[in-house]
Amino acid sequence: METTNEAVNFIEAIINKDNEEGTYGKRVHTRFPPEPNGYLHIGHAKSICLNFGLGVTYGGKTNLRFDDTNPVKEDVEYVQSIEEDVKWLGFQWDKEPYYASDYFDKLYDYACVLIKKGKAYVDDQTPEQIKANRGDFATPGTDSPYRNRSVEENLRLFEEMKAGKYKDGEKVLRAKIDMASPNIVMRDPVLYRILHTEHHRTGNKWCIYPMYDYAHPVSDAIERITHSICTLEFEVHRPLYNWVLEDWDDTEKPQQIEFARLNITNMVMSKRKLRQLVELKLVSGWDDPRMPTISGLRRRGYTPAAIRDFCQRIGVAKADSIVDVALLEFCIREDLKMKAPRQMAVLDPVKVVITNYPEGQQEMLTLENNPENEAMGSREVSFSREIYIERADFMEEPVKKFFRLAPGKEVRLKGAYIIKCEDVVKDADGVITEIHCTYDPESRSGSGCQRKVKGTLHWVDAATAVDMEVRLYDYLLTKSDDETPDKDFLKQINPNSLTICQAKGEQAFAATKPEDHFQFLRQGYFVTDKDSTENHIVMNRIVGLRDSWAKMQKKG
């Protein structure tokens, strides 16, 4: 990496120092090691951007390695979704994806090395006994009665475990470290357990599986990873990471570095809780647009550029913190404001009849596609006697500073004419069904009309309107502290996180396809959902136009 004056984060500082000292021969090789037991969420996106970004910055490599050491919870579906998410974010891993299961033979052989060196033993205690004998912060652990078995006996028992002689939980392989260690992780942690479960890649070849704290460092070492970057909860596991590799036969050994995990207000950031939402059918699936999964954010309309920008802005820190979701919303607005065409859609339509406009007449008006990006050009929009406006843009008894349509008041229709409300038509329940207006034929936009009115409304021509189902998404959680241990996060689920509108859109929407982005004038940013068909258009609201994060920044 070339030297610049830009500030570097603490991980880059470590890498720069290693490169200066020639620790890895100036190699930089990172990895992203997800468990294939669920869909990735935006917290993983931070790790993806960090690991793959370092590979790009330093001209190094980044592996995608699946930590498939727990066949009980794993599925090929998750493997495929993870690969798709990484590619969608704009990254490519080195060679083919790797799997911890690729190394099961080597992991087993190295475990035998540890046994021969007197650093691992087979324990017959039950999981409950092991937990009880581990002690706590105030009490040292108690040695297992099987801790001093001979090397020969341990090798035999471990081989029998592999051969399927014992039932699940009947025996485990443990590291022999220090049952009095102040770090409870180092109190003879389990390295292997017995699981008579078919593995999605190795089938029934194995019935013993390595624990993450053992498979992780050895897999890193096999792949000759230089910097193994983990989230902060693994900091206490770093001594075990280093201990496992003490006898690894290589002059270069990977080093584990921890950074703060991502927490965002109003978002569930626990894979276990996300799975619970899916299983309880509180959402439509892992890609529900309310979910913080990468597939959910993609369906919601977030772009790879916006997510990468978000991860860049929050930076890399050593201490956990909570990021306001408004920053994520700011990033998608920043990405789309120059890219998304601005079109008109009415979410809660009420018909306006322009009584002095000639019946049967239709004219075409020219509207710009994006006033902030002239290169996006313009489009033709039809206008006729009957149009739709938002019901909220009319008030029969207007309050102070209501500058929209009201009896006897005038407003400008975007790109069209000035209209004046003359009368309203109501149904038997008193609900307004039509608003009757007149228009000023001399007030057409662009005609040089000098008349000024305070309000400008968006509208849709009734003659060419496209019916659309519009899904308005809000935060999934009403509060941000879903990780508080003594609170049931399900009680914080927002019952109004989804509202569905039967909307009217201008004719241009008829040609839309999934993942097309728009700004609905005066409404917000929207994306065409994958549920859309030629005869049934579905739109998801990505984010409103209100930029609370930018306002907070202004206030300091």
Buried (B, 14 or more C-beta within 10 A) or exposed (E): BEEEEEEBBEBBEBBBEBBEEEBBEBBBBBBBBBBBBBBBBBBBBBBBBBBBBBBEBBEBBBBBBBBBBBBEEBBEEBBEBBBBBBEBBEBEBBEEBBBBBBBBEEBBEBBBEBBBEEBBBBBBBEEEBBEEBBBEEEEBBBBBEBBEBEBEEBBEBBEEBBEEEBEEEEBBBBBBBBBEBEBBBBBBBBBBBBBEBEBBBBEEEBBBBBBBBBBBBBBBBBBBBBBBBBBBEBBEBBBBBBBBBEEBEEEBBBBBBBBBBBBBBBBBBEBEBBBBBBEEEBBBBBBBBBBBBBBBBBBBBBBBBBBBBBBBEBEBEEEBEBBBBBBBBBBBBBBBBEBBBBBBBBBBBBBBBBEEBEEEEEBEBEBBBBEEBEEBEEBEBBBBBBBBBBBEBBBEEBEEEBEBBBBEBBBBBBBBBBBBBBEBEEEEEEEBEBBBBBBBEEBBBEEEBEEEBEBBBBBBBBBBBBEBBBBBBBBBBBBBEBBEEEEEBEEBBBEEBBEEBEBBBBBBBBEBEEBBBBBBBBBBBBBBBEBBEEEEBBBBBBBBEEBBBBEEEEEE
